[in-house]
């Protein structure tokens, strides 16, 4: 041990110059009062358990994936093979000789090495002949050797066989009378024999003891491995992953575009850092913080930033991690999760996708036991049972808050709700600045302009947009990313990938050109529509043979009746253009008709924009932050009212069709010119679109009979539309 310490001392000066120098110096100074055996363990725990990486950047710390423990698995494999080998050797060394009565053995020796014996085997009597006694071994308690056995009665055709036998010696001990008598008889008959010393108990039972201990240790450690996290036996253990502060590396500086949510959560960080500031005044921090908002807005990133700012352990798991096929497992995992959190307090428990666990109880239409409800009950009890000042904060994220159980949202549990909404223009610009830090941009790029054309994009969409633009620039062999790549990236995200290789017949191509020209011409002619950015007959996405892309002039939160009617008319313009030119319609307008009809039905049933009055007739629940269909409930209006609703929807659609027909009839020349240019170039931008329409229009800008009573008022900031793309 002293030699080992002497080898370490010359290296001490070089270690003091490293990044861990002060820690190493403190350790060496404490050696004087530390036992020699514990010194190496002290150094190993402080400096060798996690080597310092000088090239590791702040913020780049992530949970490291552990390499497969090949050496440990090989060790256990060798231990198991050793035990199996020992067991096989013990079985092979175990004798299964024939037992001969001691009296018969004495008679065999006295008779001159030949004796006839009658014995009973399995209830049957037989007579055998013993002869050829040899290889005698006389021990303390038994005699063994070999003898030739031949069966006499019943007669057997098998030849005599040599077999091993043993015979216990009456009495005990090597100096017993029976033992002395046997030795005297063997010497008189001049038989060759060997004597063995009596084995000790330790030597006799050592192999069995070693095998038993090894087998029990193997079972013990294998059960521990099976009981680890993620193993088949760990049903009741929480699957939450704990991240230390150095593993998170995310702060509020990495969160952009959601300043209101960040400001609201700084108080949580202050409580975790200085809880005395609030406790001395009798205040308490909220036990639960629920982050709600559309997908991709940064709810999980915000929770990680809170943990990184506060410098506390961060438990992360999903709501589905509690649900299992076995009854009671989810509740056990909830209890285990909170038990671990109590041991690490102050800390944060973050449950992502809480709606997988916290749906309203009793909502299931299937009877019987509901494992999810039992898990939710355990979560409610654990959250309400926490001490208010324990330092454990539960955070959760969901984009379906309307489905959560009211008991989960009440004060005392998730009593603070933070909205993480879609960013506005300024927020999108801040998010773009974060994502373009490692991207080479051209001098022409103005992130404010990129933010303006991405109305409704969330943080995940913007990250995808920047990546798409960088890939497009690299594909074209450029040295920097320009505005053209960002424009194309927006189209790829909004309308899908171009399919230039798709073969379209000339007649279908002509029909698609008139269809998209109708959309563009009506959108250009109406006062309450978004500006047309591009018209194309190049197929994109899954089914669109063409598209007309509109970009809002600003972020919007409200829609007027005039704007909704204009949108319906733009949607119907494609099929009306086909009707005017070809005197027939195609299936390409199916999606346009579906959207126009649904918009008209919403005007009647939800918004009160019809002759039926300001009444809501739609009894259904729609997700607040998710796009999708309705969840129908019981209808509370009569059949007569339903008929009137259908008539109002049909009236709105028919009136819109008549207005569109007047616009296209008045500007038939512009429609023909647009379609011809589309067939020729396949793509028309906003500037060229305006030139063609102005050059081929003789009517006023607003066609008589199509003007609406209200003009669009700009000044509000946007809606969730990514950019209107009217597909053919």
C-alpha positions in Angstrom: 0.0 0.0 0.0 2.8 2.4 0.8 4.5 1.7 -2.6 1.2 2.6 -4.3 1.0 5.9 -2.5 4.6 6.6 -3.4 3.7 6.2 -7.1 0.8 8.7 -6.8 2.7 11.5 -5.0 5.0 12.4 -8.0 1.9 12.9 -10.1 0.3 15.3 -7.6 1.8 18.5 -9.0 0.5 17.8 -12.5 -2.9 17.0 -11.2 -3.1 20.3 -9.3 -2.8 22.2 -12.6 -5.8 20.5 -14.1 -9.4 21.6 -14.0 -10.0 19.6 -10.8 -6.9 20.9 -9.1 -8.6 22.5 -6.1 -10.7 19.4 -5.4 -7.6 17.1 -5.7 -5.6 19.4 -3.3 -8.4 19.3 -0.8 -8.4 15.5 -1.0 -4.7 15.1 -0.4 -4.8 17.4 2.6 -7.5 15.2 4.1 -5.4 12.1 3.8 -3.6 12.7 7.1 -6.8 11.8 9.0 -8.1 9.2 6.6 -7.3 5.5 6.9 -4.9 4.2 4.3 -7.4 1.7 2.9 -10.1 4.4 2.4 -7.8 6.9 0.6 -8.0 5.2 -2.8 -11.7 4.8 -2.5 -12.0 8.5 -1.7 -10.1 9.5 -4.9 -12.0 7.0 -7.0 -15.4 8.3 -5.9 -14.5 12.0 -6.4 -12.5 12.0 -9.6 -12.7 8.6 -11.4 -16.4 8.0 -11.3 -17.0 10.6 -14.0 -13.9 11.8 -15.9 -13.7 15.5 -16.8 -14.0 16.3 -20.4 -12.4 19.8 -21.1 -14.1 19.9 -24.6 -17.5 19.4 -23.2 -19.6 22.5 -24.0 -22.2 23.9 -21.5 -25.6 23.0 -22.6 -24.5 20.0 -24.5 -24.8 17.7 -21.6 -27.3 14.9 -22.3 -28.0 11.7 -20.5 -25.3 9.3 -21.7 -26.3 6.0 -23.1 -24.6 3.2 -21.1 -22.8 0.7 -23.3 -23.9 -2.8 -23.0 -22.3 -4.5 -19.9 -20.5 -7.2 -21.9 -17.9 -7.8 -19.3 -20.4 -8.2 -16.5 -22.6 -10.5 -18.6 -19.6 -12.6 -19.5 -18.6 -12.9 -15.8 -22.1 -14.1 -14.8 -22.0 -16.5 -17.8 -18.7 -18.0 -16.6 -20.0 -18.3 -13.0 -23.1 -20.1 -14.2 -21.0 -22.5 -16.4 -18.7 -23.2 -13.5 -21.6 -24.1 -11.2 -23.0 -26.4 -13.9 -19.7 -28.0 -14.4 -19.3 -28.6 -10.7 -22.7 -30.1 -10.6 -22.0 -32.4 -13.5 -18.7 -33.5 -11.9 -20.5 -34.2 -8.6 -23.1 -36.3 -10.5 -20.4 -38.3 -12.3 -18.4 -38.9 -9.2 -21.4 -40.1 -7.3 -21.3 -43.9 -7.0 -24.3 -46.1 -7.6 -22.8 -49.4 -6.5 -24.5 -52.6 -5.4 -24.9 -53.1 -1.7 -23.9 -56.4 -0.2 -24.7 -57.5 3.3 -21.7 -57.5 5.5 -22.5 -61.1 6.5 -22.5 -62.2 2.9 -19.2 -60.4 2.3 -17.6 -62.3 5.3 -19.0 -65.6 3.9 -17.6 -64.8 0.4 -14.2 -64.2 1.8 -14.3 -67.3 4.0 -15.7 -69.6 1.2 -12.7 -69.0 -1.0 -14.0 -66.2 -3.1 -17.3 -67.9 -4.3 -20.7 -67.7 -2.8 -24.3 -68.3 -3.8 -26.7 -65.7 -2.4 -30.5 -65.4 -2.5 -31.9 -61.9 -2.6 -35.2 -60.0 -3.3 -35.3 -57.2 -5.8 -38.6 -55.3 -6.5 -40.6 -58.0 -4.7 -39.1 -60.8 -6.8 -36.7 -63.4 -5.4 -33.6 -64.5 -7.3 -30.4 -66.5 -6.7 -27.1 -65.0 -7.8 -23.5 -66.3 -7.6 -20.8 -63.9 -6.4 -17.1 -64.6 -7.3 -13.9 -62.9 -8.3 -13.5 -60.6 -5.3 -10.8 -57.9 -6.0 -9.8 -54.3 -5.5 -10.9 -54.3 -1.9 -10.8 -50.9 -0.2 -11.4 -51.0 3.6 -12.4 -47.7 5.1 -13.6 -46.6 8.5 -17.3 -47.3 7.9 -17.6 -49.5 4.8 -15.8 -51.9 2.4 -15.9 -51.5 -1.3 -14.5 -53.4 -4.2 -15.4 -55.3 -7.4 -17.1 -58.7 -7.8 -18.4 -60.8 -10.6 -22.2 -61.5 -10.5 -24.0 -64.2 -12.3 -27.8 -64.8 -12.0 -28.7 -68.5 -11.4 -32.5 -68.5 -10.8 -34.4 -67.6 -12.7 -32.0 -68.6 -15.4 -30.6 -65.7 -17.5 -28.8 -65.8 -20.8 -26.7 -62.8 -19.9 -23.0 -63.5 -19.2 -21.5 -62.8 -15.7 -20.9 -59.1 -15.2 -18.4 -57.3 -13.0 -19.8 -54.7 -10.8 -18.8 -52.4 -8.0 -20.1 -53.1 -4.5 -20.0 -51.7 -1.1 -20.8 -53.1 2.3 -21.3 -51.0 5.5 -19.2 -52.2 8.5 -21.2 -52.7 11.7 -20.2 -50.5 14.5 -18.4 -47.1 14.2 -14.9 -46.0 14.0 -11.7 -47.5 12.5 -10.9 -49.5 15.7 -14.3 -51.3 16.0 -14.5 -55.1 16.6 -16.1 -55.7 13.1 -13.3 -53.7 11.5 -10.6 -55.6 13.2 -12.3 -58.9 12.4 -12.4 -58.0 8.7 -8.8 -57.1 8.6 -7.8 -60.3 10.3 -9.9 -62.4 7.8 -8.5 -60.6 4.8 -4.9 -61.2 5.9 -5.6 -64.8 6.6 -7.0 -65.3 3.0 -4.0 -63.2 1.7 -6.3 -60.9 -0.3 -5.0 -57.6 -1.6 -6.6 -54.6 -0.1 -6.2 -50.8 0.4 -7.0 -48.8 3.5 -8.3 -45.2 3.4 -8.4 -42.6 6.2 -11.8 -41.5 7.3 -12.7 -38.2 5.5 -13.3 -35.1 7.6 -16.7 -33.6 7.6 -15.3 -30.4 5.9 -13.8 -32.4 3.1 -16.9 -34.4 2.7 -19.4 -31.6 2.5 -17.3 -28.8 1.0 -18.3 -29.4 -2.6 -22.0 -29.4 -1.8 -21.7 -26.2 0.4 -19.7 -24.4 -2.3 -22.2 -25.4 -5.0 -25.2 -24.4 -2.8 -23.7 -21.0 -1.9 -22.8 -20.3 -5.5 -26.2 -21.2 -6.8 -27.9 -19.0 -4.2 -25.7 -16.1 -5.0 -26.4 -16.5 -8.7 -30.1 -16.6 -8.1 -29.9 -13.5 -5.8 -27.9 -11.3 -8.3 -30.0 -12.5 -11.2 -33.2 -11.5 -9.4 -31.7 -8.1 -8.7 -30.9 -7.6 -12.3 -34.4 -8.7 -13.2 -35.7 -6.3 -10.7 -34.0 -3.2 -12.2 -35.7 -0.4 -14.0 -37.1 -1.5 -17.3 -36.8 -5.2 -16.5 -39.7 -7.7 -16.6 -39.9 -7.9 -12.8 -40.0 -4.1 -12.2 -43.7 -3.8 -12.7 -44.3 -1.5 -9.7 -41.3 0.7 -10.2 -41.5 4.1 -11.7 -40.1 4.5 -15.2 -39.2 8.1 -14.7 -35.7 9.1 -15.7 -33.9 11.4 -13.4 -31.6 14.1 -14.9 -29.1 16.0 -12.8 -28.3 19.6 -13.4 -25.3 18.9 -15.5 -27.4 16.5 -17.7 -30.0 19.2 -18.5 -28.0 22.1 -19.8 -31.1 24.1 -20.8 -32.0 27.5 -19.4 -34.4 30.2 -20.1 -31.9 31.7 -22.6 -32.7 28.7 -24.8 -36.4 29.4 -24.8 -37.6 32.0 -27.2 -41.0 33.2 -28.5 -43.0 32.4 -25.3 -42.0 35.3 -23.1 -45.3 35.4 -21.2 -45.0 31.8 -20.2 -41.4 32.2 -19.1 -42.2 35.2 -17.0 -45.0 33.3 -15.3 -42.7 30.4 -14.4 -39.8 32.4 -13.1 -41.5 32.5 -9.7 -41.3 28.7 -9.6 -37.6 28.9 -10.1 -37.2 31.5 -7.4 -39.0 29.3 -5.0 -36.7 26.4 -5.7 -33.7 28.6 -5.2 -34.8 30.7 -2.2 -37.9 29.1 -0.6 -37.4 31.1 2.6 -38.4 34.2 0.7 -42.0 32.9 0.3 -42.2 30.8 3.4 -41.4 33.6 5.8 -44.5 35.5 4.6 -46.7 32.4 4.9 -46.9 31.9 1.1 -46.6 28.6 -0.7 -45.6 27.7 -4.2 -48.3 26.0 -6.4 -48.0 22.2 -6.0 -48.7 21.6 -9.6 -48.1 23.6 -12.8 -49.9 22.5 -16.0 -48.6 23.6 -19.3 -51.2 23.7 -22.0 -50.9 24.6 -25.6 -50.8 23.3 -29.2 -48.2 20.6 -30.1 -44.7 21.8 -30.8 -44.9 25.1 -28.9 -42.1 24.1 -26.4 -43.9 22.9 -23.3 -41.3 20.1 -22.6 -38.4 22.5 -23.4 -39.9 25.0 -20.9 -40.1 22.4 -18.2 -36.4 21.4 -18.8 -35.4 25.1 -18.7 -37.0 25.4 -15.2 -35.0 22.5 -13.9 -31.9 23.9 -15.5 -32.4 27.3 -14.0 -33.2 26.0 -10.5 -30.4 23.5 -10.5 -32.5 20.7 -9.0 -33.1 17.0 -10.1 -35.6 16.6 -12.9 -37.7 13.5 -13.2 -39.2 13.1 -16.7 -41.8 10.6 -17.8 -44.8 10.2 -19.9 -48.4 9.7 -18.9 -48.4 6.4 -20.7 -45.5 5.1 -18.6 -47.9 4.5 -15.7 -50.4 2.4 -17.7 -49.7 -1.4 -17.8 -51.6 -4.5 -18.6 -51.5 -5.7 -15.0 -53.9 -4.4 -12.5 -52.4 -2.1 -9.8 -49.1 -1.5 -11.6 -50.0 2.1 -12.5 -50.8 3.0 -9.0 -47.7 1.4 -7.7 -45.6 3.3 -10.1 -47.2 6.6 -9.1 -46.4 5.9 -5.4 -42.8 4.8 -6.3 -42.3 8.0 -8.3 -43.3 10.3 -5.5 -41.3 8.3 -3.0 -38.2 8.8 -5.1 -39.0 12.5 -5.4 -39.2 12.9 -1.7 -35.7 11.5 -1.3 -34.4 14.0 -3.9 -36.3 17.1 -2.8 -36.2 19.9 -3.9 -36.9 18.5 -7.4 -39.3 18.6 -10.3 -41.5 15.8 -11.6 -42.5 16.4 -15.2 -45.3 14.3 -16.7 -45.6 14.7 -20.5 -48.9 14.0 -22.2 -50.9 14.0 -19.0 -54.1 13.3 -20.9 -53.1 9.7 -21.3 -53.4 9.4 -17.5 -55.7 12.1 -16.3 -58.8 11.8 -18.4 -62.2 12.4 -16.7 -63.2 9.4 -14.7 -66.3 7.6 -15.8 -65.9 8.6 -19.4 -65.2 5.0 -20.5 -68.2 3.3 -22.1 -66.8 -0.1 -21.1 -68.0 -1.4 -17.8 -65.9 -3.1 -15.2 -62.6 -2.1 -13.6 -60.6 0.7 -15.2 -56.9 0.5 -14.5 -56.4 4.1 -15.7 -58.9 5.4 -13.1 -57.1 3.6 -10.3 -53.8 5.1 -11.4 -55.4 8.6 -11.6 -56.8 8.1 -8.0 -53.3 7.3 -6.8 -52.0 10.4 -8.5 -54.7 12.6 -6.9 -53.9 11.2 -3.4 -50.1 11.6 -3.8 -50.4 15.2 -5.0 -52.9 16.3 -2.3 -50.9 14.5 0.4 -47.7 16.4 -0.2 -46.4 18.9 2.3 -46.9 22.4 0.8 -43.3 23.3 1.5 -41.7 20.0 0.6 -39.9 21.4 -2.4 -41.3 18.9 -4.8 -43.1 20.5 -7.7 -45.2 18.5 -10.2 -45.3 19.8 -13.7 -47.3 18.4 -16.6 -47.9 19.2 -20.2 -50.9 18.4 -22.4 -52.6 19.7 -25.5 -56.0 18.4 -24.5 -56.9 20.1 -21.2 -60.6 19.8 -21.8 -60.4 16.0 -21.3 -58.7 16.2 -17.8 -60.5 15.3 -14.7 -61.8 18.3 -12.7 -60.3 16.9 -9.5 -56.9 17.1 -11.1 -57.3 20.8 -12.0 -58.6 22.0 -8.7 -56.5 24.3 -6.5 -54.1 22.2 -4.4 -53.1 20.0 -7.3 -52.5 21.5 -10.7 -53.6 24.9 -9.5 -51.6 27.0 -12.0 -52.3 26.7 -15.7 -49.7 28.3 -18.1 -50.7 28.8 -21.7 -47.9 28.1 -24.2 -49.6 29.4 -27.3 -48.4 29.8 -30.9 -45.9 32.7 -31.2 -46.7 35.9 -32.9 -44.4 37.6 -35.5 -42.0 38.9 -32.8 -41.9 35.5 -31.1 -41.3 33.6 -34.4 -38.4 36.0 -35.1 -36.8 35.2 -31.8 -37.3 31.5 -32.3 -35.7 31.7 -35.8 -32.7 33.5 -34.2 -32.2 30.5 -32.0 -32.4 27.9 -34.8 -30.2 29.7 -37.3 -27.2 30.1 -35.0 -25.4 27.2 -36.7 -26.8 28.0 -40.2 -24.9 30.1 -42.8 -27.4 32.7 -44.0 -27.0 35.0 -47.0 -26.8 38.8 -46.5 -30.3 39.2 -48.1 -32.0 37.3 -45.3 -34.1 39.2 -42.9 -35.6 37.0 -40.2 -38.4 39.5 -39.8 -39.6 38.7 -43.3 -39.3 34.9 -42.7 -41.3 35.3 -39.6 -44.0 37.3 -41.5 -44.5 34.4 -44.1 -44.8 31.8 -41.4 -48.0 32.8 -39.7 -49.3 30.1 -37.4 -46.0 28.2 -37.3 -44.9 26.9 -33.9 -41.4 26.3 -32.7 -41.2 22.8 -34.0 -42.4 24.0 -37.4 -39.8 26.7 -37.5 -37.0 24.3 -36.6 -38.2 22.0 -39.4 -38.3 25.0 -41.8 -34.8 26.1 -41.0 -33.6 22.5 -41.5 -35.5 22.2 -44.8 -34.0 25.4 -46.1 -30.5 24.3 -45.2 -31.0 21.0 -46.9 -32.3 22.7 -50.1 -29.3 25.1 -50.2 -26.9 22.2 -49.8 -28.8 20.2 -52.5 -28.3 23.1 -54.9 -24.6 23.5 -54.1 -24.9 26.9 -52.5 -22.6 28.3 -49.8 -25.4 30.0 -47.8 -29.1 29.8 -47.3 -31.1 32.5 -49.1 -34.7 33.7 -49.1 -35.6 31.4 -52.0 -34.8 28.3 -49.9 -37.0 29.6 -47.0 -39.9 30.3 -49.4 -39.6 26.8 -50.9 -39.3 25.4 -47.4 -42.6 27.0 -46.4 -44.3 25.5 -49.4 -42.9 22.1 -48.6 -44.1 22.3 -45.0 -47.5 23.7 -46.1 -48.4 21.9 -49.3 -46.1 18.9 -49.3 -43.3 17.8 -51.6 -43.4 18.4 -55.3 -44.0 15.4 -57.6 -42.6 16.6 -60.9 -42.3 13.0 -62.1 -46.0 12.4 -62.0 -47.4 12.0 -65.5 -50.7 13.9 -66.1 -52.6 13.9 -69.4 -53.0 17.1 -71.2 -56.8 17.3 -70.7 -56.4 16.8 -66.9 -53.6 19.3 -66.8 -55.8 21.8 -68.6 -58.7 21.2 -66.2 -56.3 21.6 -63.2 -55.0 24.9 -64.7 -58.6 26.3 -65.0 -59.4 25.1 -61.5 -56.5 26.8 -59.8 -56.9 29.9 -62.0 -60.5 30.1 -60.7 -59.3 30.0 -57.1 -56.7 32.7 -57.7 -58.9 35.0 -59.7 -61.7 35.0 -57.1 -59.2 35.4 -54.2 -57.7 38.4 -56.1 -61.2 39.9 -56.8 -62.7 39.7 -53.3 -61.9 42.3 -50.6 -61.7 40.1 -47.5 -59.2 37.5 -48.6 -55.6 36.9 -47.9 -53.2 37.9 -50.8 -52.3 35.2 -53.3 -48.6 34.2 -53.1 -48.4 31.5 -55.7 -50.4 29.4 -58.1 -49.1 26.1 -59.3 -50.2 23.0 -61.2 -47.3 20.9 -60.1 -48.6 18.1 -57.9 -47.7 18.3 -54.3 -48.4 16.2 -51.2 -50.6 13.1 -51.2 -53.4 14.0 -53.6 -53.2 17.7 -54.7 -52.7 18.0 -58.5 -52.3 21.8 -58.0 -52.6 24.5 -55.4 -53.1 28.1 -54.8 -51.1 29.5 -51.8 -52.3 32.4 -49.8 -50.3 34.1 -47.1 -52.0 36.3 -44.4 -50.9 39.9 -44.1 -50.8 39.6 -40.4 -51.6 37.3 -37.5 -55.3 37.0 -36.9 -57.4 35.9 -33.9 -60.9 36.6 -35.1 -62.9 36.1 -38.3 -65.8 38.2 -39.4 -68.9 36.9 -41.3 -67.7 38.7 -44.5 -64.3 37.0 -44.3 -65.9 33.6 -43.8 -68.2 34.1 -46.8 -65.2 35.2 -48.9 -63.3 32.1 -47.9 -66.2 29.9 -48.9 -66.4 31.7 -52.3 -62.7 31.1 -52.9 -63.1 27.4 -52.1 -66.0 27.1 -54.5 -64.2 29.0 -57.3 -62.4 26.0 -58.7 -65.4 23.9 -59.4 -67.3 26.9 -60.8 -64.4 27.5 -63.2 -64.6 23.9 -64.4 -68.4 24.3 -64.8 -68.1 27.5 -66.9 -65.3 26.3 -69.2 -66.0 22.6 -69.6 -69.7 22.5 -68.7 -68.8 19.6 -66.4 -67.2 19.2 -63.0 -64.6 16.7 -61.7 -63.8 15.0 -58.4 -60.9 17.3 -57.9 -63.1 19.7 -55.9 -64.1 17.2 -53.3 -61.9 18.7 -50.6 -62.9 22.2 -51.5 -66.6 21.3 -51.2 -66.0 19.5 -47.9 -64.3 22.5 -46.3 -66.8 25.0 -47.7 -69.7 23.0 -46.4 -68.2 22.6 -43.0 -67.4 26.3 -42.8 -71.0 27.2 -43.7 -72.3 24.7 -41.2 -70.1 26.2 -38.5 -71.5 29.7 -39.4 -75.0 28.4 -38.8 -74.6 26.1 -35.8 -71.7 27.7 -33.9 -71.2 31.4 -34.8 -74.9 32.5 -35.2 -74.2 33.9 -38.7 -77.5 32.9 -40.3 -81.2 33.7 -40.4 -81.7 31.3 -37.5 -80.3 33.9 -35.1 -77.5 34.0 -32.5 -78.0 30.4 -31.3 -75.4 27.6 -30.9 -76.9 24.3 -32.1 -73.7 22.2 -32.1 -73.6 20.2 -28.9 -70.1 18.8 -29.2 -66.6 19.1 -27.7 -63.8 20.2 -29.9 -60.1 20.0 -28.8 -58.8 23.4 -27.8 -55.4 23.0 -29.3 -55.8 20.1 -31.7 -57.2 20.1 -35.2 -59.6 17.3 -36.0 -63.2 16.3 -36.0 -65.8 16.7 -33.4 -66.9 14.3 -30.7 -70.6 14.2 -31.2 -72.9 14.3 -28.2 -76.7 14.1 -27.8 -78.5 16.5 -30.1 -80.7 19.0 -28.3 -82.7 20.4 -31.3 -85.6 19.0 -33.1 -85.9 17.5 -36.6 -87.5 20.6 -37.8 -84.6 22.7 -36.6 -82.1 20.3 -38.2 -84.0 20.7 -41.5 -83.8 24.5 -41.2 -80.1 24.2 -40.4 -79.5 22.2 -43.6 -81.5 24.7 -45.6 -79.4 27.6 -44.2 -76.2 25.8 -45.0 -77.5 25.2 -48.5 -78.5 28.8 -48.9 -75.1 30.1 -47.9 -73.3 27.8 -50.3 -75.7 28.6 -53.2 -75.4 32.3 -52.7 -71.6 31.9 -52.7 -71.8 29.9 -55.9 -73.8 32.7 -57.6 -71.3 35.4 -56.6 -68.5 33.3 -57.8 -70.2 32.7 -61.2 -70.7 36.5 -61.6 -67.0 37.1 -60.9 -65.7 34.5 -63.3 -68.2 35.4 -66.0 -67.2 39.1 -65.8 -63.5 38.1 -65.9 -63.6 35.2 -68.3 -60.7 36.7 -70.3 -58.5 36.9 -67.3 -59.4 33.3 -66.4 -58.4 32.1 -69.9 -55.1 34.1 -69.7 -54.2 32.7 -66.3 -54.9 29.1 -67.3 -52.9 29.5 -70.5 -49.9 30.9 -68.5 -50.2 28.1 -66.0 -50.2 25.4 -68.7 -47.1 27.1 -70.2 -45.1 27.8 -67.0 -46.8 25.6 -64.3 -46.1 28.2 -61.6 -47.2 31.9 -61.3 -46.1 34.1 -58.5 -48.0 37.1 -57.0 -46.4 39.8 -59.2 -47.1 37.9 -62.5 -50.6 37.1 -61.3 -51.4 40.8 -60.7 -50.0 41.7 -64.1 -52.1 39.1 -66.0 -55.3 39.9 -64.2 -54.9 43.7 -64.6 -54.0 43.3 -68.3 -57.0 41.2 -69.1 -59.7 42.8 -67.0 -62.1 45.5 -68.2 -64.5 45.3 -65.2 -63.8 47.2 -62.0 -61.5 45.7 -59.3 -64.6 44.7 -57.4 -67.2 43.0 -59.5 -70.6 44.6 -59.1 -72.8 42.5 -56.8 -69.9 40.8 -55.0 -68.8 43.5 -52.6 -69.3 42.8 -48.9 -70.5 45.3 -46.2 -67.4 45.0 -44.1 -63.7 45.5 -44.9 -60.9 43.6 -43.2 -59.4 45.6 -40.3 -55.7 44.9 -39.8 -53.9 45.3 -36.6 -54.6 42.1 -34.7 -52.0 39.3 -34.7 -52.6 35.8 -36.2 -54.6 32.7 -36.3 -53.5 29.1 -36.5 -53.6 28.9 -40.3 -50.3 28.0 -41.7 -51.2 29.8 -45.0 -54.2 29.0 -47.1 -53.4 26.4 -49.8 -56.4 25.7 -52.0 -55.8 22.3 -53.6 -57.3 21.0 -56.8 
